[in-house]
Amino acid sequence: MNQADSNDYIAVVVKENCPTCVHIVPALEQMIESGLAVRVISQDNPDFPATVKHVADDRDLGQSWQMAIEIVPTAIRFAGGKEVDRAVGWNRPEWEALSGLSNIAPDLAENRPGCGSMSLEPGRFEELEVRFKGDVMTSRRIAVDAYTDEMEIGFDRGWSDGLPVIPPSEIRVMAMLRGTDRDPSEVIGNVPPNLSPCTVEKVAINAVMAGCKPEYLPVVLAAVETALVDQFCMHGLLATTWFSGPVAIVSGPITKAIGMNWAENALGQGNRANSTIGRALQLVIRNVGGGKPGELDRSTLGSPGKLGFSFAEDETDDFWPTVAMDQGAERQRSSITLFAGDGVHGVFDQKSRNPESLARSFAEPLKTVGHAKSVMASDALLVIGPEHYRVFKQAGWSKDRLREELEKLLVRPGTELIIGAGGIDEGLPTTLKDKMLPKFRPGGLLIARAGGEAGMFSAIIGGWGATGKMGSVPTTGQI
Amino acid sequence: MTTMLLDPTAEVSAATRPRLQRPVDLAGLTVGLMDISKPRGDIFLNRIEALLKDRNIQVKRFTKPTFTRVAPTELKQQIAGEVDLVIEGLAD
């Protein structure tokens, strides 16, 4: 008997394109001739093995998937419809134990490893996963016929930020969801401006469109969750006429693990993780939250960083803490800090070899963040390049020391800041003329490390003019 | 082959895109009349033009080279730049 109708039988999954499967055909013949209920299932050719009648056709690999076949041949003994034993590849003692026969096919080799199951082949596996598990994704399906360019769909439907988006097919989203253990249906928060509930699945869809790899998804999820923390004020940041958008600073082991860039051109283009993680966050704001330029996003000029702005911190030495550690995170914990920031303003100083001088070089342009006469308005993120960092490290300056020195240098006399001072109408109320005023509110100056080895340059990323309780507070989340 | 995409939005709008809203009133708008080069389309459009002009509505005429193909990009851009809405005669 080779056609098993009862619930007690042995299933053997094979493929013709596998030397081990071809090798063990005599064993299958012997098992069938001995009267065992054997169900042979072929992945690639239902006429293989030719000497076996009633081979089950599994060219669509559904049965292989259901039985979780990883290697062919695999023999599985079912009793009462339930699996009770499994032999993977060919090993005579194992097959004898499984079948209850002795001395199966004595002319065959004692042991031969099998071949990979077709159900695990790249492309096929993803297709099968969608076929059998696709209903975990509950988003509305949008059918695109063969005559429509799927690369244009993102533009046509308003999903795009102006650049092409990767079409979020079921297969791609399913693959993206493998990047997290979290349930696709888990709601991670309400995304402004529409305060629409956002599931892990919606984040995954937008991460696909942004160009993320599945291993970036935990960072994107943390970015979205952090953006939704009330103190970050994502709604106001989206709606402001100012230039700002969420700037993501990533630190901890994850940056190396997923290949983020903290070195040459860290704030620029060219690294997939840097370029897509921040973009995925902005696409979530756009598509789930409904925040679009010209609608709720009222930015006067905007900034290229609003396409997405994320980078890794340089942790190649641990003399300075990361931005996230300044906010209370631990070194070994991967973290993301969001800062409501604008574009990059370069600062060069190629002559300072002592920290006092270099700090003054930073302080002068820092005074101009937002406006040279504003104080306690915008926050700022100072990104220090390696050749500048070296000056502080060699002098033994901790990051806190640098911040303290900068804060001293950034205390401004009211006389220079009031309305009319310097011949500029913009300014503070004249009642403040006798005050000494700090440029930044407490906690309003962030310092990070990044950049390539050559160049005595650092960068100032100015912040949104609404900070603290009146606006956005830099916010750190765990990945 | 049909590809199934997943909707990245909050799904608060219809899956199909709505048509642009028609204007409530033509006053102050410029109307384009598009002749797709199908026979007798001009008779229909001439009549529409006369009716619109009776109402003091500004009209501009456009002609597609052939009804068998979509309009050339230059023509579409010209129309988009010069008029607020378009009426076209589709068949003979």
Interface residues (C-beta under 8 A of the other chain):
Chain A: M137 S139 R140 R141 I142 A143 V144 D145 A146 E150 I153 D156 R157 W159 P167 P168 S169 E170 V173 V191 N194 S196 P197 C198 E201 K202 I205 N206 M209 L283 N287 V288 G289 G290
Chain B: M1 T2 T3 M4 L5 L6 D7 P8 T9 A10 E11 V12 A15 R17
